[in-house]
Every structure is written in C-alpha cells, then in structure tokens.
C-alpha cells in the first residue's frame, strides 16, 4: 500500500489485500473511500448502540448529532416556498455534507490521502448531483422543465435559440465550477504545507542545529497554515452544499 505519494500516478497503484487473495486489489481511492464510509456509518451506529439513544434525555453526543441535523436542514434544505418537495432532499445534503467533510479532514492527517484534492472525484460528486437533480426536475415538472433554459420576460423569438444555447452552457458550467472550487482550495492548501515542510526538512538535514533553529520560523507558519486548513475544510464543505442548495432553488424557481 502506498502511504506517502511522490507522484500523482501513485494514487492509482493497486495493492493486494492478502497474499492468499491475489485477485482482490484496491487503490488508494478505494481504501480511503471505504474508510470514510465506515467512519460515517460508525458515528451513528455508536450513538444508537453505545451512547444510549434517548428521545427526552439525549446524551451530549446525541445532542451534537441533532444540532448537525438542524444545521443542515436550516441552511441547505429549508425552503418555505417549496414545501415538502424540497425537503425530500435532506438525505442528499446530509450525506453529502458528512462525506465531503470527512474527506477534507482525513486529508489533513500526515501521510494520508486527500480525496477532495483530486479533480476527478470532485467532478464526479458535482456531476452526479447535477444529473440526479436534473432528472428529478424533468420527472417532476415534465414539459415545464424546458423553462430552465428559456429566459423569462419579453424575449424576441429570434433570440430564443441563441439564448437557449447560452443557458445550457451556463447550466453545465455550474458542474465544473463546483468541482474546481473544492479541488483548487484543498489542493492549494496541501501544496503549501508540502512546500513548507520540505523547506524545514531541508534546513535540518543540511544545516544541522543552526538549520533546526531557523526552521522554527517556517514550522510556526506550518502550524498556523494547518489550523487554517482545518477551518477551510469546514468552510469548503459548507460552500459546496450551499451552492448545491442554491442551484436546487434555481431549478424549482425557474421550472414553475
């Protein structure tokens, strides 16, 4: 298993689970994806199994999960003008929030693998969400779904085909912007940490005690950047989900 990556292609290297099972292989993507899935399920299983799940006297752990439920519902799901239909998407936002948050945070563990710093995974997330929402709107609104790509108001009929193409391109660009935003923010922070830690290692290896003393300055900067990256991990999952919520709101508003 490759723990520390020295080449972008090492993320796709396969390793055997056991010597007696040579045909079962996993990549780093598979391993960390399964790890995040297990952690996500374990949180709620532990709450029910070991933390005494109660309705009237919840534990602190349960109260924290309930606040998380309330936070996701209030900020990403609750749309008074849409009623119950939009609230059906709560499982989507809850799972999306938990999975992306874990992928961001686990990537900050030294020598780990950051899934959200790879454009293909973030694009897969955004693309699958948009395809699912679009299919749902088409099924729910039927012929009215075409209004997504036709501007309202008094538009000359001659311009409708041109504006239709522009709206389709604008709609598809949301998928790319959503994926690139998450990827770029996570990748840039990890690159900065990699450069600073490499500089510290260079000073200590080449200049000994003097280099170690000088390295305290970039090490303090590394600590500050690491704390900042933790905040960015939370901010980026919030931005990702709130943008999906805004796009969902646009789908409902323009298809009425």
GIRAPE-V632062 format. One record per pair of residues at least 24 apart in sequence whose ideal C-beta (glycine too) atoms are under 6 Angstrom apart, sorted by the first residue. I is the first residue (numbers start at 1). GAP is how many residues later the second one is. If there is no record, write none. Layout:
{{I,GAP} {I,GAP}}
This chain:
{{3,108} {4,107} {28,85} {32,81} {32,83} {36,66} {36,67} {39,63} {40,58} {72,25} {76,165} {76,169} {82,170} {93,148} {96,145} {97,140} {97,144} {100,137} {100,140} {101,136} {104,129} {105,128} {108,121} {114,76} {116,66} {116,70} {117,69} {117,70} {117,73} {119,64} {122,57} {122,60} {122,61} {123,56} {126,49} {126,52} {126,53} {127,48} {129,115} {130,45} {133,115} {137,114} {137,118} {141,114} {144,111} {145,110} {147,107} {147,108} {148,106} {148,107} {174,73} {178,65} {182,54} {182,58} {185,51} {189,40} {189,43} {192,33} {193,32} {196,26}}
